[in-house]
């Protein structure tokens, strides 16, 4: 059951609901009472994306339809999904094959240029033996949008896959990543940042399945929720029988800045092998009052002090982005979302 299936068939019973354990905090069936019309084709130029000037090639989808705005070969590719029509629905799918012993930086953006749209994006990524991929995903949806992004990643032995998600949420939003990890000295880093205000909702769900020995997974997600926003983190690491000597670490940490905001977190380790090193941590709290008092004593207004501390809290994830230009864009994005100048 997926949003894409519902959009294709018109059958609302195909929507996931809170009865589905993995969707209990991101109920679509209880929210969507009628499906909107299909999004129309959009001609003409599209404004620059958030990673403008950093990529050597660009692949552009507008309202689910693929357009090549400025394609080119190279190690840094911008993959853009633009929603450009109010009150309509669309789906898109794309597959990426990374050849063995090559490098790819994927600068992916989901850009809401309209109001109250529905979008479903499916991405498949195959990473060849010894290849290296860094994927930075920036999701800027409209406050009334519904957006589901689902990615399946297949890793070959010795491959490296690093990912960072940055999102400000939507009416309903879910960014889901599933990774088939072969072990065999392959390495995975899965990071995320969410900055939510108003009544926005963001769900970051990940599943990493270790199928062989000698694999590494490192995961860090941090979020901030204010007003009546809701953040959801679901992280599952599965260590299959025979996946000995797996090294897997997962951390999720969130700040709640309002009595009416909410964070739901479900970190899971399912281990069916011996001789592994696995751990997870989860914390949800508020800003340190002593740190705020300390800053105010030095003449920093309280609002600015709170923004500074929050930015530093999220900065740990941003600093793990390896691509220098994308890291600078991510830092500026966080600063803007927190009401600070870049």
Residue pairs with C-beta under 8 A, 6 or more apart in sequence:
1 13
1 14
1 15
1 16
1 20
2 14
2 15
2 16
2 120
2 148
2 150
3 15
3 16
3 28
3 91
3 118
3 120
3 146
3 148
4 91
4 120
4 122
4 148
5 11
5 14
6 12
6 14
6 15
6 32
6 35
7 35
7 38
7 89
7 90
7 91
7 118
7 120
8 91
10 35
12 29
12 32
12 33
12 34
12 35
13 29
15 28
15 29
15 32
16 22
16 23
16 26
16 27
16 28
16 29
17 23
17 27
17 28
17 29
17 30
18 24
18 25
18 27
18 29
18 30
22 205
22 234
25 203
25 230
25 232
25 234
25 264
26 172
26 174
26 201
26 203
26 232
28 146
28 148
28 172
31 146
31 171
31 172
32 118
32 146
35 89
35 118
36 87
36 88
36 89
36 116
36 117
36 118
37 87
37 88
37 89
38 88
38 89
38 90
39 63
39 64
39 83
39 84
39 85
39 88
39 89
39 90
39 117
40 63
40 85
40 88
41 62
41 63
41 65
42 62
42 63
42 65
42 84
42 85
46 60
46 62
46 69
46 80
46 82
46 84
46 113
47 113
49 58
49 78
49 80
49 82
49 109
49 111
50 109
50 111
50 138
50 140
50 329
50 333
51 78
51 107
51 109
51 136
51 138
51 325
51 326
51 329
53 325
54 76
54 78
54 107
54 323
54 325
54 326
54 329
55 74
55 76
55 77
55 78
55 107
56 72
56 73
56 74
56 75
56 76
56 77
57 70
57 71
57 72
57 73
57 74
57 76
57 77
57 78
58 68
58 69
58 70
58 71
58 72
58 77
58 78
58 79
58 80
59 66
59 68
59 71
59 77
59 78
59 79
59 80
59 94
60 66
60 67
60 68
60 69
60 80
60 82
61 67
61 80
61 81
61 82
61 92
61 94
61 121
62 82
62 84
63 82
63 83
63 84
63 85
63 88
63 90
64 90
64 91
64 92
64 119
65 90
65 92
66 92
66 94
69 80
75 102
75 103
75 104
75 105
76 104
76 105
76 107
76 323
77 104
77 105
77 106
77 107
78 107
78 108
78 109
79 94
79 106
79 107
79 108
79 109
80 108
80 109
80 111
81 92
81 108
81 109
81 110
81 111
81 119
81 121
82 111
82 113
83 90
83 110
83 111
83 112
83 113
83 114
83 117
83 119
83 141
83 142
83 145
83 147
84 113
84 114
85 114
85 117
86 114
86 115
86 116
86 117
87 114
87 115
87 116
87 117
88 114
88 117
88 118
89 117
89 118
89 119
90 117
90 118
90 119
90 120
91 119
91 120
91 121
91 122
92 119
92 120
92 121
92 122
93 121
93 122
93 123
93 124
94 121
94 122
94 123
94 124
95 123
95 124
95 125
95 126
96 104
96 106
96 123
96 124
96 125
96 126
97 126
97 128
98 104
98 125
98 126
98 127
98 128
98 131
98 133
99 128
99 131
100 128
100 129
100 130
100 131
100 156
101 128
101 129
101 130
101 131
102 128
102 131
102 132
103 131
103 132
103 133
104 131
104 132
104 133
104 134
105 133
105 134
105 135
105 136
105 323
105 326
106 133
106 134
106 135
106 136
107 136
107 323
107 326
108 135
108 136
108 137
108 138
109 137
109 138
109 139
109 140
110 119
110 121
110 137
110 138
110 139
110 140
110 141
110 147
110 149
111 140
112 140
112 141
112 142
112 145
112 147
112 170
114 142
115 142
115 144
115 145
116 142
116 144
116 145
116 171
117 142
117 145
117 146
118 145
118 146
118 147
119 141
119 145
119 146
119 147
119 148
120 147
120 148
120 150
121 147
121 148
121 149
121 150
122 150
122 151
123 149
123 150
123 151
123 152
124 151
124 152
124 153
124 154
125 133
125 135
125 151
125 152
125 153
125 154
125 161
126 153
126 154
126 156
127 133
127 153
127 154
127 155
127 156
127 159
127 160
127 161
128 156
128 159
129 156
129 157
129 158
129 159
130 156
130 158
130 159
131 156
131 159
131 160
132 159
132 160
133 159
133 160
133 161
133 162
134 162
134 163
134 321
134 322
134 323
134 326
135 161
135 162
135 163
135 164
136 163
136 164
136 166
136 321
136 323
136 326
136 330
137 149
137 163
137 164
137 165
137 166
137 167
137 175
138 166
138 167
138 329
138 330
138 333
139 147
139 149
139 165
139 166
139 167
139 168
139 173
139 175
140 167
140 168
141 147
141 167
141 168
141 169
141 170
141 173
142 170
143 170
143 171
143 198
143 199
143 200
144 170
144 171
145 170
145 171
145 173
146 170
146 171
146 172
146 173
147 170
147 172
147 173
147 174
148 173
148 174
148 176
149 174
149 175
149 176
150 174
150 176
150 178
151 176
151 177
151 178
152 178
152 179
152 180
153 161
153 177
153 178
153 179
153 180
154 180
155 161
155 179
155 180
155 181
155 182
155 186
155 188
156 182
156 186
157 182
157 183
157 184
157 185
157 186
157 212
158 184
158 185
158 186
159 182
159 186
159 187
160 186
160 187
160 188
161 179
161 186
161 187
161 188
161 189
162 188
162 189
162 191
162 322
163 177
163 189
163 190
163 191
164 191
164 192
164 193
164 317
164 318
164 320
164 321
164 330
165 175
165 177
165 191
165 192
165 193
165 194
165 204
166 192
166 193
166 194
166 330
166 333
166 334
167 173
167 175
167 192
167 193
167 194
167 195
167 202
167 204
168 194
168 195
168 196
168 197
168 200
168 202
168 337
169 194
169 196
169 200
169 201
169 202
169 229
169 231
170 200
170 201
170 202
171 199
171 200
171 201
172 201
173 200
173 201
173 202
173 203
174 203
174 204
174 205
174 232
175 192
175 202
175 203
175 204
175 205
176 203
176 204
176 205
176 206
176 207
177 190
177 205
177 206
177 207
178 206
178 207
178 208
178 209
179 188
179 190
179 206
179 207
179 208
179 209
179 217
180 209
180 211
181 188
181 208
181 209
181 210
181 211
181 212
181 215
181 217
182 211
182 212
182 215
183 210
183 211
183 212
183 213
183 214
183 215
183 243
183 246
184 212
184 213
184 214
184 215
185 214
185 215
185 216
186 215
186 216
187 215
187 216
187 217
187 218
188 208
188 215
188 216
188 217
188 218
189 217
189 218
189 219
189 320
190 206
190 208
190 217
190 218
190 219
190 221
190 235
191 219
191 220
191 221
191 317
191 320
191 321
192 204
192 220
192 221
192 222
192 223
192 233
192 317
193 221
193 222
193 223
193 314
193 317
193 318
193 330
193 334
194 202
194 204
194 221
194 222
194 223
194 224
194 225
194 231
195 223
195 224
195 314
195 334
195 337
195 338
196 202
196 223
196 224
196 225
196 226
196 229
196 230
196 231
196 261
197 225
197 226
197 227
197 229
197 337
198 227
198 228
198 229
199 227
199 228
199 229
200 229
200 230
201 229
201 230
201 231
201 232
202 223
202 229
202 230
202 231
202 232
203 232
203 233
203 234
204 221
204 232
204 233
204 234
205 232
205 233
205 234
205 235
206 219
206 234
206 235
206 236
207 236
207 237
207 238
208 217
208 219
208 236
208 237
208 238
208 248
209 238
209 240
210 217
210 237
210 238
210 239
210 240
210 243
210 246
210 248
210 273
211 240
211 242
211 243
212 242
212 243
213 242
213 243
213 244
213 245
213 246
214 244
214 245
214 246
215 243
215 246
215 247
215 248
216 246
216 247
216 248
217 237
217 246
217 247
217 248
217 249
217 250
218 248
218 249
219 235
219 237
219 249
219 250
219 251
220 251
220 252
220 316
220 317
220 320
221 233
221 235
221 251
221 252
221 253
221 317
222 252
222 253
222 254
222 313
222 314
222 316
222 317
223 231
223 233
223 252
223 253
223 254
223 255
223 263
224 254
224 255
224 257
224 310
224 313
224 314
224 338
225 231
225 254
225 255
225 256
225 257
225 258
225 261
225 262
225 263
226 257
226 258
226 261
227 258
227 260
227 261
228 258
228 260
228 261
229 258
229 261
229 262
230 261
230 262
230 263
230 264
231 254
231 261
231 262
231 263
231 264
232 263
232 264
232 265
233 252
233 254
233 263
233 264
233 265
233 266
233 267
233 282
234 265
234 266
234 267
234 268
235 250
235 252
235 266
235 267
235 268
235 280
236 267
236 268
236 269
236 270
237 248
237 250
237 268
237 269
237 270
237 278
237 280
238 270
238 272
239 246
239 248
239 269
239 270
239 271
239 272
239 273
239 276
239 278
240 272
240 273
241 272
241 273
242 273
243 272
243 273
243 276
244 273
244 274
244 275
244 276
245 275
245 276
245 277
246 273
246 276
246 277
246 278
247 276
247 277
247 278
248 269
248 276
248 277
248 278
248 279
249 278
249 279
249 280
250 267
250 269
250 279
250 280
250 281
251 280
251 281
251 282
252 265
252 267
252 280
252 281
252 282
252 283
253 281
253 282
253 283
253 284
253 313
254 263
254 265
254 283
254 284
254 285
255 284
255 285
255 286
255 287
255 310
255 313
256 262
256 263
256 284
256 285
256 286
257 286
257 287
257 306
257 310
263 284
265 282
265 284
267 280
267 281
267 282
268 280
269 278
269 279
269 280
271 278
287 306
287 309
287 310
288 309
291 305
291 309
292 302
292 305
292 306
292 309
295 304
295 305
295 308
295 309
296 302
296 305
300 308
303 339
304 340
307 338
307 339
307 340
308 340
310 338
311 334
311 335
311 338
311 340
314 334
315 331
315 334
318 327
318 330
318 331
318 334
319 327
321 327
321 330
331 342
332 342
335 341
335 342
336 342
